[in-house]
Amino acid sequence: MEKEIFGVVADIKNLSALFESISFTYISRSENVEADRLAKTVLRNPSSSFTLMLSELGHL
């Protein structure tokens, strides 16, 4: 898990560099259950990301 978090932080740094302005806000896990579940699902199976996103939005 520790190696995984370094990859996530690296991705955040790389992607945030693409924006002129960006901010981050702490949200507790208890208030972010659905996003946490989706993120874990995508990390386990990255190839399903787009399909998962559409199904969660009610488009499939």
N, CA, C and O atoms as CSV, one atom per row, in Angstrom:
chain,resi,resn,atom,element,x,y,z
A,1,MET,N,N,0.831,-1.199,0.000
A,1,MET,CA,C,0.000,0.000,0.000
A,1,MET,C,C,0.867,1.251,0.000
A,1,MET,O,O,0.519,2.246,-0.637
A,2,GLU,N,N,1.984,1.213,0.703
A,2,GLU,CA,C,2.837,2.396,0.795
A,2,GLU,C,C,3.379,2.812,-0.572
A,2,GLU,O,O,3.414,4.002,-0.886
A,3,LYS,N,N,3.803,1.837,-1.391
A,3,LYS,CA,C,4.285,2.146,-2.744
A,3,LYS,C,C,3.162,2.732,-3.587
A,3,LYS,O,O,3.387,3.628,-4.399
A,4,GLU,N,N,1.964,2.226,-3.392
A,4,GLU,CA,C,0.805,2.679,-4.149
A,4,GLU,C,C,0.540,4.166,-3.909
A,4,GLU,O,O,0.214,4.895,-4.846
A,5,ILE,N,N,0.677,4.618,-2.666
A,5,ILE,CA,C,0.400,6.020,-2.352
A,5,ILE,C,C,1.428,6.941,-3.008
A,5,ILE,O,O,1.088,8.060,-3.392
A,6,PHE,N,N,2.663,6.498,-3.143
A,6,PHE,CA,C,3.663,7.322,-3.826
A,6,PHE,C,C,3.291,7.516,-5.293
A,6,PHE,O,O,3.498,8.594,-5.850
A,7,GLY,N,N,2.745,6.482,-5.916
A,7,GLY,CA,C,2.298,6.592,-7.297
A,7,GLY,C,C,1.129,7.550,-7.431
A,7,GLY,O,O,1.056,8.326,-8.383
A,8,VAL,N,N,0.213,7.491,-6.472
A,8,VAL,CA,C,-0.936,8.393,-6.491
A,8,VAL,C,C,-0.468,9.838,-6.320
A,8,VAL,O,O,-0.928,10.729,-7.035
A,9,VAL,N,N,0.437,10.070,-5.384
A,9,VAL,CA,C,0.950,11.428,-5.161
A,9,VAL,C,C,1.684,11.933,-6.406
A,9,VAL,O,O,1.538,13.098,-6.776
A,10,ALA,N,N,2.462,11.078,-7.047
A,10,ALA,CA,C,3.162,11.465,-8.278
A,10,ALA,C,C,2.161,11.832,-9.372
A,10,ALA,O,O,2.358,12.810,-10.092
A,11,ASP,N,N,1.087,11.050,-9.497
A,11,ASP,CA,C,0.045,11.356,-10.481
A,11,ASP,C,C,-0.602,12.706,-10.195
A,11,ASP,O,O,-0.840,13.495,-11.110
A,12,ILE,N,N,-0.883,12.964,-8.932
A,12,ILE,CA,C,-1.493,14.246,-8.548
A,12,ILE,C,C,-0.572,15.401,-8.909
A,12,ILE,O,O,-1.020,16.407,-9.460
A,13,LYS,N,N,0.705,15.260,-8.603
A,13,LYS,CA,C,1.669,16.325,-8.930
A,13,LYS,C,C,1.741,16.556,-10.435
A,13,LYS,O,O,1.731,17.699,-10.891
A,14,ASN,N,N,1.814,15.491,-11.196
A,14,ASN,CA,C,1.916,15.613,-12.653
A,14,ASN,C,C,0.661,16.234,-13.261
A,14,ASN,O,O,0.747,17.124,-14.107
A,15,LEU,N,N,-0.493,15.762,-12.827
A,15,LEU,CA,C,-1.743,16.285,-13.378
A,15,LEU,C,C,-2.014,17.716,-12.924
A,15,LEU,O,O,-2.521,18.524,-13.703
A,16,SER,N,N,-1.687,18.035,-11.692
A,16,SER,CA,C,-1.952,19.390,-11.195
A,16,SER,C,C,-1.079,20.423,-11.899
A,16,SER,O,O,-1.437,21.600,-11.957
A,17,ALA,N,N,0.055,19.997,-12.430
A,17,ALA,CA,C,0.931,20.915,-13.164
A,17,ALA,C,C,0.291,21.386,-14.468
A,17,ALA,O,O,0.725,22.384,-15.044
A,18,LEU,N,N,-0.734,20.680,-14.935
A,18,LEU,CA,C,-1.417,21.044,-16.170
A,18,LEU,C,C,-2.399,22.202,-15.992
A,18,LEU,O,O,-2.884,22.765,-16.974
A,19,PHE,N,N,-2.691,22.554,-14.745
A,19,PHE,CA,C,-3.664,23.603,-14.459
A,19,PHE,C,C,-2.963,24.901,-14.074
A,19,PHE,O,O,-1.916,24.893,-13.426
A,20,GLU,N,N,-3.552,25.993,-14.478
A,20,GLU,CA,C,-3.025,27.306,-14.114
A,20,GLU,C,C,-3.202,27.556,-12.619
A,20,GLU,O,O,-2.340,28.145,-11.967
A,21,SER,N,N,-4.324,27.103,-12.095
A,21,SER,CA,C,-4.628,27.273,-10.675
A,21,SER,C,C,-5.328,26.022,-10.185
A,21,SER,O,O,-6.176,25.468,-10.885
A,22,ILE,N,N,-4.981,25.570,-8.985
A,22,ILE,CA,C,-5.597,24.373,-8.426
A,22,ILE,C,C,-5.559,24.474,-6.902
A,22,ILE,O,O,-4.640,25.062,-6.332
A,23,SER,N,N,-6.562,23.897,-6.255
A,23,SER,CA,C,-6.557,23.854,-4.793
A,23,SER,C,C,-7.052,22.485,-4.349
A,23,SER,O,O,-7.753,21.794,-5.088
A,24,PHE,N,N,-6.684,22.111,-3.157
A,24,PHE,CA,C,-7.065,20.829,-2.587
A,24,PHE,C,C,-7.718,21.073,-1.238
A,24,PHE,O,O,-7.292,21.939,-0.474
A,25,THR,N,N,-8.752,20.302,-0.958
A,25,THR,CA,C,-9.477,20.422,0.298
A,25,THR,C,C,-9.596,19.047,0.932
A,25,THR,O,O,-9.940,18.071,0.264
A,26,TYR,N,N,-9.310,18.978,2.220
A,26,TYR,CA,C,-9.442,17.721,2.948
A,26,TYR,C,C,-10.914,17.377,3.133
A,26,TYR,O,O,-11.708,18.217,3.558
A,27,ILE,N,N,-11.270,16.146,2.815
A,27,ILE,CA,C,-12.609,15.632,3.068
A,27,ILE,C,C,-12.425,14.295,3.783
A,27,ILE,O,O,-11.730,13.410,3.283
A,28,SER,N,N,-13.041,14.152,4.940
A,28,SER,CA,C,-12.870,12.922,5.713
A,28,SER,C,C,-13.442,11.729,4.944
A,28,SER,O,O,-14.364,11.877,4.142
A,29,ARG,N,N,-12.897,10.581,5.195
A,29,ARG,CA,C,-13.350,9.367,4.516
A,29,ARG,C,C,-14.830,9.103,4.770
A,29,ARG,O,O,-15.544,8.641,3.880
A,30,SER,N,N,-15.288,9.396,5.978
A,30,SER,CA,C,-16.697,9.151,6.297
A,30,SER,C,C,-17.636,10.025,5.468
A,30,SER,O,O,-18.799,9.671,5.273
A,31,GLU,N,N,-17.150,11.143,4.987
A,31,GLU,CA,C,-17.951,12.019,4.140
A,31,GLU,C,C,-17.688,11.782,2.650
A,31,GLU,O,O,-18.259,12.455,1.791
A,32,ASN,N,N,-16.823,10.821,2.363
A,32,ASN,CA,C,-16.385,10.605,0.994
A,32,ASN,C,C,-16.406,9.117,0.636
A,32,ASN,O,O,-15.574,8.653,-0.144
A,33,VAL,N,N,-17.332,8.391,1.190
A,33,VAL,CA,C,-17.388,6.940,1.046
A,33,VAL,C,C,-17.492,6.514,-0.419
A,33,VAL,O,O,-16.761,5.624,-0.856
A,34,GLU,N,N,-18.381,7.131,-1.173
A,34,GLU,CA,C,-18.599,6.731,-2.572
A,34,GLU,C,C,-17.359,6.973,-3.436
A,34,GLU,O,O,-16.972,6.104,-4.218
A,35,ALA,N,N,-16.740,8.134,-3.302
A,35,ALA,CA,C,-15.531,8.423,-4.081
A,35,ALA,C,C,-14.399,7.486,-3.690
A,35,ALA,O,O,-13.631,7.055,-4.550
A,36,ASP,N,N,-14.286,7.166,-2.416
A,36,ASP,CA,C,-13.257,6.232,-1.951
A,36,ASP,C,C,-13.476,4.851,-2.564
A,36,ASP,O,O,-12.522,4.204,-2.995
A,37,ARG,N,N,-14.725,4.402,-2.605
A,37,ARG,CA,C,-15.046,3.106,-3.201
A,37,ARG,C,C,-14.706,3.078,-4.690
A,37,ARG,O,O,-14.116,2.115,-5.181
A,38,LEU,N,N,-15.082,4.145,-5.405
A,38,LEU,CA,C,-14.788,4.215,-6.836
A,38,LEU,C,C,-13.292,4.220,-7.104
A,38,LEU,O,O,-12.809,3.525,-7.999
A,39,ALA,N,N,-12.560,5.008,-6.323
A,39,ALA,CA,C,-11.106,5.083,-6.510
A,39,ALA,C,C,-10.456,3.720,-6.287
A,39,ALA,O,O,-9.586,3.315,-7.058
A,40,LYS,N,N,-10.866,3.021,-5.253
A,40,LYS,CA,C,-10.296,1.693,-4.975
A,40,LYS,C,C,-10.640,0.708,-6.082
A,40,LYS,O,O,-9.808,-0.120,-6.452
A,41,THR,N,N,-11.839,0.787,-6.609
A,41,THR,CA,C,-12.245,-0.094,-7.699
A,41,THR,C,C,-11.389,0.142,-8.936
A,41,THR,O,O,-10.942,-0.812,-9.572
A,42,VAL,N,N,-11.159,1.392,-9.278
A,42,VAL,CA,C,-10.352,1.734,-10.447
A,42,VAL,C,C,-8.902,1.323,-10.241
A,42,VAL,O,O,-8.259,0.852,-11.179
A,43,LEU,N,N,-8.375,1.491,-9.034
A,43,LEU,CA,C,-6.994,1.071,-8.765
A,43,LEU,C,C,-6.834,-0.437,-8.934
A,43,LEU,O,O,-5.788,-0.906,-9.382
A,44,ARG,N,N,-7.867,-1.193,-8.576
A,44,ARG,CA,C,-7.801,-2.649,-8.723
A,44,ARG,C,C,-7.918,-3.090,-10.181
A,44,ARG,O,O,-7.352,-4.112,-10.570
A,45,ASN,N,N,-8.661,-2.313,-10.995
A,45,ASN,CA,C,-8.897,-2.707,-12.379
A,45,ASN,C,C,-8.962,-1.457,-13.265
A,45,ASN,O,O,-10.052,-1.021,-13.637
A,46,PRO,N,N,-7.805,-0.879,-13.604
A,46,PRO,CA,C,-7.770,0.373,-14.369
A,46,PRO,C,C,-8.475,0.306,-15.720
A,46,PRO,O,O,-8.977,1.326,-16.192
A,47,SER,N,N,-8.528,-0.847,-16.347
A,47,SER,CA,C,-9.147,-0.942,-17.672
A,47,SER,C,C,-10.655,-0.743,-17.621
A,47,SER,O,O,-11.282,-0.501,-18.653
A,48,SER,N,N,-11.242,-0.841,-16.438
A,48,SER,CA,C,-12.686,-0.673,-16.320
A,48,SER,C,C,-13.071,0.759,-15.954
A,48,SER,O,O,-14.249,1.034,-15.725
A,49,SER,N,N,-12.119,1.662,-15.896
A,49,SER,CA,C,-12.363,3.023,-15.414
A,49,SER,C,C,-13.490,3.728,-16.143
A,49,SER,O,O,-14.403,4.252,-15.505
A,50,PHE,N,N,-13.447,3.751,-17.463
A,50,PHE,CA,C,-14.437,4.492,-18.230
A,50,PHE,C,C,-15.821,3.875,-18.083
A,50,PHE,O,O,-16.798,4.594,-17.875
A,51,THR,N,N,-15.916,2.565,-18.187
A,51,THR,CA,C,-17.187,1.865,-18.036
A,51,THR,C,C,-17.753,2.089,-16.646
A,51,THR,O,O,-18.948,2.336,-16.488
A,52,LEU,N,N,-16.897,2.002,-15.640
A,52,LEU,CA,C,-17.334,2.210,-14.263
A,52,LEU,C,C,-17.865,3.623,-14.084
A,52,LEU,O,O,-18.911,3.821,-13.467
A,53,MET,N,N,-17.152,4.605,-14.618
A,53,MET,CA,C,-17.561,5.996,-14.490
A,53,MET,C,C,-18.943,6.194,-15.116
A,53,MET,O,O,-19.812,6.819,-14.507
A,54,LEU,N,N,-19.150,5.674,-16.311
A,54,LEU,CA,C,-20.440,5.824,-16.986
A,54,LEU,C,C,-21.558,5.125,-16.218
A,54,LEU,O,O,-22.660,5.660,-16.098
A,55,SER,N,N,-21.277,3.944,-15.703
A,55,SER,CA,C,-22.324,3.234,-14.977
A,55,SER,C,C,-22.662,3.943,-13.685
A,55,SER,O,O,-23.828,3.969,-13.292
A,56,GLU,N,N,-21.689,4.514,-13.019
A,56,GLU,CA,C,-21.943,5.246,-11.781
A,56,GLU,C,C,-22.731,6.518,-12.049
A,56,GLU,O,O,-23.488,6.969,-11.189
A,57,LEU,N,N,-22.563,7.098,-13.222
A,57,LEU,CA,C,-23.297,8.309,-13.576
A,57,LEU,C,C,-24.686,7.990,-14.130
A,57,LEU,O,O,-25.462,8.894,-14.439
A,58,GLY,N,N,-24.991,6.683,-14.251
A,58,GLY,CA,C,-26.298,6.290,-14.733
A,58,GLY,C,C,-26.439,6.288,-16.243
A,58,GLY,O,O,-27.554,6.343,-16.761
A,59,HIS,N,N,-25.305,6.225,-16.968
A,59,HIS,CA,C,-25.352,6.246,-18.427
A,59,HIS,C,C,-25.276,4.859,-19.035
A,59,HIS,O,O,-25.308,4.739,-20.260
A,60,LEU,N,N,-25.179,3.825,-18.249
A,60,LEU,CA,C,-25.146,2.450,-18.780
A,60,LEU,C,C,-26.239,1.628,-18.141
A,60,LEU,O,O,-26.382,0.445,-18.450
